Amino acid sequence: MRKLVKCFGWFAVMASAGASIACSDAASGSATPKTLVGTWTFSGNVPNSLRATLTFNDDKTFKLVENLAPVTSPAGSHDPDCVTTDVYLGTYEETTSGATNLLTWTFAGGTRNTVSGCTDASLDSPGGSMSSDDISAYQAEGTAPPATDTYSVTSTTLVLTATPFVVGRPGFADTLTFTQSP
């Protein structure tokens, strides 16, 4: 676990109980929370091309939409123009342990392996319901978040690090940096 305390001029970013991170004016003690609420995006290779949009809501629900190309197993198509989409739904909890921010994910379903954009339209597929076994399999391959991440957040970036962190594992099994969407 790494310490998530940084200073920006006369503001210090520090963990606060019940909120993710707060910027505090050392002179006045006033705090402006930096929450997870909002929409965040990631684009990179894990090892295939992955575009992810992650939305955290005020009511502690989340929606994670991932587009992976080219489509690979378990979706089953290998048409280079196909894109598979997985949608994860659930709730989240933010806690603080010392100077470490923890994000706990509770998955409640979604849609797996929706295939679209194939050159051969017969390879397109509506996908199916996301089961707990599907989520476990995606967590093992790094395309779904583990049950717990450590995180740091600013007004423009969200960095998620798997807990436990495993060097050399791709995607959500490692560290991903998301950018705040407008």
C-alpha positions, -999 to 999 in steps of 0.1 A, spaced: 0 0 0 13 34 -8 8 67 11 -16 90 -8 -7 123 8 5 151 -16 8 188 -11 -2 214 -37 9 248 -25 -9 255 7 -34 227 1 -27 192 14 -45 162 -1 -54 139 27 -77 110 34 -109 119 53 -132 96 71 -163 89 51 -152 109 21 -125 98 -3 -100 126 -3 -102 162 8 -81 192 0 -76 212 32 -63 247 36 -38 243 64 -44 279 76 -82 277 78 -89 240 80 -116 243 54 -121 212 32 -133 207 -3 -140 170 -10 -126 153 -41 -151 125 -46 -154 97 -71 -188 108 -83 -187 115 -120 -177 98 -152 -141 86 -158 -126 71 -189 -96 48 -197 -81 38 -230 -52 14 -234 -41 -21 -240 -46 -48 -213 -33 -66 -236 -60 -60 -262 -74 -25 -269 -97 -15 -240 -119 16 -237 -137 18 -204 -162 43 -191 -168 43 -153 -196 62 -137 -199 66 -99 -232 81 -88 -242 100 -56 -263 70 -45 -232 48 -43 -241 29 -75 -217 25 -104 -218 15 -141 -186 3 -159 -188 -1 -197 -159 -18 -214 -153 -21 -251 -126 -46 -260 -112 -51 -295 -105 -73 -312 -130 -96 -297 -115 -126 -280 -126 -156 -260 -151 -160 -242 -171 -140 -268 -157 -164 -295 -154 -141 -326 -121 -132 -342 -133 -108 -368 -109 -78 -364 -136 -52 -368 -158 -67 -340 -160 -50 -306 -172 -67 -275 -189 -47 -248 -193 -58 -211 -214 -37 -187 -209 -41 -150 -235 -27 -125 -233 -25 -87 -226 -5 -57 -194 9 -42 -181 19 -8 -152 43 0 -133 38 32 -100 51 45 -74 31 64 -47 55 76 -35 74 45 -49 48 21 -82 51 3 -100 19 -3 -127 13 -29 -149 -18 -24 -170 -30 -54 -201 -51 -50 -213 -64 -84 -250 -67 -91 -252 -79 -127 -249 -63 -161 -244 -76 -196 -215 -97 -210 -201 -103 -245 -223 -80 -266 -206 -82 -300 -211 -54 -325 -195 -37 -355 -184 -70 -372 -177 -69 -409 -198 -101 -411 -230 -90 -393 -239 -126 -386 -211 -125 -359 -228 -97 -340 -245 -109 -308 -267 -94 -281 -246 -110 -253 -261 -123 -221 -267 -115 -185 -235 -110 -163 -233 -137 -136 -211 -139 -105 -191 -166 -123 -186 -143 -153 -174 -115 -130 -150 -138 -112 -136 -150 -146 -132 -113 -158 -115 -104 -125 -90 -133 -130 -81 -120 -164 -79 -84 -153 -108 -70 -173 -130 -64 -143 -120 -47 -110 -111 -69 -81 -133 -68 -50 -111 -40 -35 -89 -13 -50 -68 14 -35 -72 47 -52 -62 83 -55 -83 110 -71 -79 146 -82 -102 168 -102 -89 153 -134 -76 117 -127 -86 86 -108 -59 60 -102 -70 25 -93 -46 -1 -80 -56 -37 -74 -56 -51 -39 -36 -73 -37 -14 -57 -64 2 -84 -86 32 -71 -107 28 -80 -144 -9 -87 -144 -28 -67 -170 -57 -42 -167 -76 -40 -134 -52 -65 -118 -25 -38 -120 -29 0 -119 -52 19 -143 -54 57 -146 -87 71 -156 -94 107 -168 -124 128 -157 -150 131 -185 -166 165 -191 
